[in-house]
Amino acid sequence: ERAYTISGVQGNSLRITVKHNPEGLFTSWLFAQKNESLPINVMQPQGFFTLHPSSSPVLCFSESTGIIPFLAFAKEMKNSLSKRRMHIQY
């Protein structure tokens, strides 16, 4: 299990949100660095998880850090001035 997810896109850069697991080696090391712009090499995201333009309402189901992509979708909808309705069941 990996407690991180893509939480936003800005140009060619991705914003990653990481949940600190006190028992995890990687997240303990990462949070000890206390550097917001620490470069980390990661592999490409796998699968397809996109919100296609439409006027129909969006219903999202999530738990834990899985909510982060839906929050990014909501922010993008707001930025695009979409009239589309979204409900997130957390």
Backbone as JSON, one array per atom type, in Angstrom:
{
  "sequence": "ERAYTISGVQGNSLRITVKHNPEGLFTSWLFAQKNESLPINVMQPQGFFTLHPSSSPVLCFSESTGIIPFLAFAKEMKNSLSKRRMHIQY",
  "N": [[0.85, -1.19, 0.0], [0.52, 2.2, -0.81], [0.67, 5.37, 0.47], [0.11, 7.8, -0.97], [-0.87, 10.22, -3.45], [-1.77, 11.68, -6.62], [-2.51, 15.05, -6.53], [-2.97, 17.32, -7.93], [-2.41, 19.3, -10.92], [-0.09, 21.32, -12.56], [0.73, 22.86, -15.31], [3.42, 21.17, -16.61], [3.98, 19.93, -14.27], [3.32, 17.83, -11.46], [1.36, 17.76, -8.51], [1.89, 16.11, -5.52], [0.35, 14.41, -2.89], [1.15, 13.23, 0.28], [0.59, 10.83, 2.75], [1.63, 10.64, 6.04], [3.09, 7.85, 7.42], [3.92, 6.74, 10.43], [5.24, 4.35, 10.94], [6.34, 3.69, 8.56], [9.14, 3.39, 6.38], [9.84, 5.0, 4.13], [8.02, 7.28, 4.21], [8.6, 8.28, 6.75], [11.28, 9.03, 6.44], [10.95, 10.92, 4.36], [9.28, 12.94, 5.54], [11.01, 13.8, 7.51], [12.81, 15.3, 6.1], [11.75, 17.83, 5.6], [11.45, 19.64, 3.41], [9.88, 21.4, 1.02], [10.24, 21.31, -1.71], [11.56, 19.0, -2.48], [13.23, 16.99, -4.74], [11.97, 14.04, -6.2], [12.2, 10.97, -7.78], [9.8, 9.26, -9.61], [7.75, 6.61, -10.97], [5.67, 6.64, -13.94], [2.16, 7.48, -13.57], [-0.25, 4.87, -13.31], [-2.9, 3.35, -15.18], [-6.21, 4.77, -15.82], [-7.7, 7.7, -14.91], [-9.68, 9.98, -15.2], [-11.61, 12.96, -15.52], [-14.08, 13.5, -17.63], [-15.23, 16.14, -19.78], [-18.53, 17.26, -19.35], [-22.08, 17.7, -18.81], [-23.42, 16.33, -16.97], [-24.15, 15.31, -13.56], [-21.61, 14.52, -11.06], [-20.68, 11.74, -9.16], [-18.82, 10.67, -6.48], [-17.03, 8.17, -4.75], [-15.14, 7.57, -1.87], [-12.32, 6.89, 0.32], [-10.07, 7.54, 3.0], [-6.84, 8.63, 1.88], [-7.64, 8.48, -0.71], [-9.45, 10.38, -1.38], [-8.21, 12.61, -2.36], [-7.74, 12.86, -5.28], [-10.37, 13.47, -6.07], [-10.84, 15.89, -4.82], [-9.05, 17.41, -6.27], [-10.33, 17.25, -8.77], [-12.67, 18.69, -8.16], [-11.58, 21.22, -7.66], [-10.55, 21.82, -10.21], [-12.94, 21.88, -11.67], [-14.14, 24.1, -10.49], [-12.27, 26.09, -11.2], [-12.61, 26.1, -13.95], [-15.03, 27.2, -14.19], [-17.25, 25.57, -14.32], [-20.63, 24.46, -14.45], [-21.36, 22.11, -13.53], [-22.51, 19.69, -11.2], [-21.17, 18.22, -8.21], [-20.84, 15.48, -6.02], [-19.29, 14.19, -3.2], [-18.89, 11.25, -1.58], [-17.6, 10.46, 1.38]],
  "CA": [[0.0, 0.0, 0.0], [1.24, 3.47, -0.88], [-0.21, 6.43, 0.99], [0.28, 9.05, -1.67], [-1.7, 10.31, -4.64], [-1.68, 12.93, -7.37], [-3.55, 15.94, -6.02], [-3.13, 18.49, -8.77], [-1.53, 19.43, -12.08], [0.22, 22.7, -12.94], [1.6, 22.76, -16.48], [4.04, 19.85, -16.71], [4.3, 19.47, -12.92], [2.27, 17.19, -10.68], [1.41, 17.92, -7.06], [1.7, 14.83, -4.86], [0.01, 14.47, -1.47], [1.67, 12.05, 0.95], [0.13, 10.6, 4.12], [2.75, 10.17, 6.85], [2.92, 6.62, 8.18], [5.04, 6.75, 11.38], [5.95, 3.07, 10.89], [6.88, 3.51, 7.2], [10.5, 3.87, 6.18], [9.9, 6.09, 3.17], [7.36, 8.52, 4.65], [9.34, 8.83, 7.9], [12.43, 9.73, 5.87], [10.48, 12.07, 3.6], [8.82, 13.99, 6.43], [12.16, 14.31, 8.26], [13.55, 16.23, 5.23], [11.12, 19.15, 5.75], [11.78, 20.46, 2.24], [8.69, 21.33, 0.18], [10.55, 21.11, -3.13], [12.49, 17.87, -2.56], [13.0, 16.22, -5.98], [11.84, 12.59, -6.02], [11.9, 10.29, -9.04], [8.73, 8.27, -9.5], [7.32, 6.1, -12.27], [4.43, 7.24, -14.44], [0.92, 6.95, -13.02], [-0.78, 3.73, -14.04], [-4.36, 3.34, -15.3], [-6.89, 5.94, -16.34], [-8.54, 8.3, -13.88], [-9.9, 11.32, -15.71], [-12.97, 13.5, -15.47], [-14.36, 14.01, -18.97], [-16.19, 17.26, -19.81], [-19.93, 16.85, -19.49], [-22.96, 18.51, -17.98], [-24.08, 15.45, -16.0], [-23.57, 15.37, -12.22], [-20.53, 13.58, -10.74], [-20.79, 11.1, -7.85], [-17.52, 10.07, -6.16], [-16.93, 7.41, -3.5], [-13.73, 7.58, -1.49], [-11.93, 6.75, 1.71], [-8.69, 7.88, 3.33], [-6.18, 9.55, 0.95], [-8.28, 8.35, -2.01], [-10.29, 11.55, -1.64], [-7.41, 13.69, -2.94], [-8.03, 13.14, -6.69], [-11.69, 14.09, -6.21], [-10.68, 17.3, -4.46], [-8.41, 18.04, -7.44], [-11.39, 17.39, -9.77], [-13.54, 19.78, -7.73], [-10.85, 22.48, -7.88], [-10.51, 22.05, -11.66], [-14.3, 22.27, -12.08], [-14.34, 25.49, -10.04], [-11.41, 26.96, -12.01], [-13.14, 26.18, -15.32], [-16.36, 27.8, -14.05], [-18.22, 24.56, -14.7], [-21.89, 24.46, -13.72], [-21.57, 20.7, -13.18], [-22.62, 19.42, -9.76], [-20.35, 17.1, -7.74], [-21.06, 15.01, -4.65], [-18.26, 13.27, -2.76], [-19.25, 10.43, -0.41], [-16.32, 10.12, 2.02]],
  "C": [[0.88, 1.24, 0.0], [0.28, 4.58, -0.48], [0.11, 7.77, 0.35], [-0.53, 9.02, -2.95], [-1.44, 11.62, -5.35], [-2.83, 13.82, -6.92], [-3.7, 17.21, -6.85], [-2.12, 18.49, -9.9], [-1.34, 20.91, -12.35], [1.21, 22.64, -14.09], [2.1, 21.34, -16.63], [4.37, 19.26, -15.35], [3.08, 18.86, -12.25], [2.46, 17.53, -9.21], [1.07, 16.57, -6.46], [1.38, 15.07, -3.39], [0.42, 13.15, -0.84], [1.11, 11.99, 2.37], [1.3, 10.02, 4.91], [2.35, 8.93, 7.63], [4.11, 6.53, 9.12], [5.85, 5.45, 11.37], [6.59, 2.82, 9.53], [8.27, 4.1, 7.07], [10.55, 5.08, 5.26], [9.25, 7.37, 3.71], [8.04, 9.11, 5.88], [10.56, 9.6, 7.43], [11.99, 11.02, 5.18], [10.07, 13.22, 4.51], [9.94, 14.56, 7.29], [12.95, 15.32, 7.45], [13.05, 17.66, 5.35], [11.52, 20.12, 4.63], [10.63, 20.32, 1.26], [9.01, 21.09, -1.28], [11.6, 20.01, -3.31], [12.24, 17.08, -3.84], [13.0, 14.72, -5.69], [11.5, 12.01, -7.39], [10.85, 9.22, -8.8], [8.39, 7.77, -10.9], [6.01, 6.76, -12.67], [3.22, 6.66, -13.72], [0.39, 5.82, -13.91], [-2.3, 3.83, -14.1], [-4.89, 4.65, -15.85], [-7.84, 6.46, -15.27], [-8.75, 9.75, -14.27], [-11.36, 11.69, -15.6], [-13.24, 14.14, -16.83], [-15.39, 15.15, -18.91], [-17.6, 16.74, -20.1], [-20.77, 17.8, -18.66], [-23.64, 17.64, -16.92], [-23.39, 15.54, -14.64], [-22.5, 14.29, -12.02], [-20.77, 13.05, -9.33], [-19.5, 10.35, -7.59], [-17.61, 9.35, -4.82], [-15.46, 7.3, -3.14], [-13.56, 7.26, -0.02], [-10.46, 7.16, 1.84], [-8.09, 8.86, 2.31], [-6.76, 9.45, -0.45], [-9.17, 9.53, -2.35], [-9.53, 12.64, -2.41], [-7.68, 13.91, -4.43], [-9.39, 13.82, -6.89], [-11.66, 15.56, -5.82], [-10.0, 18.07, -5.6], [-9.43, 18.24, -8.56], [-12.28, 18.58, -9.42], [-12.87, 21.13, -7.97], [-10.81, 22.82, -9.36], [-11.87, 22.49, -12.18], [-14.56, 23.72, -11.7], [-13.53, 26.45, -10.91], [-11.94, 27.12, -13.44], [-14.54, 26.79, -15.36], [-17.46, 26.85, -14.52], [-19.49, 24.68, -13.85], [-22.24, 23.05, -13.26], [-21.6, 20.52, -11.67], [-21.77, 18.19, -9.4], [-20.7, 16.77, -6.3], [-19.97, 13.99, -4.33], [-18.75, 12.56, -1.5], [-17.96, 9.92, 0.2], [-16.57, 9.2, 3.18]]
}
